[in-house]
């Protein structure tokens, strides 16, 4: 009987460890999801600024700034997707 209780206690400890790992993974997933959404919004804003024909053309300096933001958002997105 005591052997069974020890086995149950060991299984409970393993289960607790597995649940803690799952909680950590879910936190990382939620963090990555927020980052992916933020990057997608930034990319969308940049594409709209560069591709919007209804507004005056962006100056070369502004275009470089927008393209830099687009590149940074894309790089961050790639990092988040790699995790």
N, C-alpha and C positions, 0 to 999 in steps of 0.2 A: 504494500500500500504506500509506504513512504517513498519507494522508488518511483512509483507512478506520479506522486506529487512533485518529486524533484524534476521528473521529465516534463510535467506540465509547467513548472516554474521556468525551466529552461526554454520551453517553447514560447511562453509568454514574453520572456526577455527578447527572444529572437523576433517575435512579432512586433514588440515595441520598437526595436531597432529598425525593422523594416518600415514601420509607419513613420518614424522620424525621417528616414531617408526619402520616403515618398513625399512627405511634407516639404522637405528641402527642395526636392525636384520640382514640386508644384510652385514654390516661391520663385525659383529660377525661371520657370516657364512663364509665370505671370510678369516677371520683370522683363523678360525677353519680348513678350507680347506687347507690352507698353512701349518698349523701345522700337519695335517693328512698326507699330502704329504711328509713333512720332516721326520716324524716318519716312514712312509713306506720305504723311501729311506734308513734310518738308519737300519731298520730291515733287509732289503734286503742285505745291506753291511755286516752286522753281520752274516747272514746265509751263505753268500758266503764265508766269511773268515773261519767259523767253518766247513762248509761242503765241501770245495774245496779239493778234493783228489789229485789234480795235484801239490799242493805245499807241502812243508814239514809240518809235523804236528805242530800245535801251541804248545808252551810251556804251562804248567799249568797256569802260571801267565798271559800269553796273553789270554788264553781261559777264565780265570776268568774276565779279563778286557772286552773282547768282550761280554761275557754273561751279565756283569753288564750294558754295553751299550744297549744290547738287552732288558734287563728288564726295563731300564729307558725309552727307546723309547716305549715299550709296555704300560707302566704305563701312559705316556703322551698321547698316542693314546687313551687309555680308558677314560681319563679325557676329552679329546676333544670330543669324541663321546657321552659322557654323557651330554654335554652342549646343 
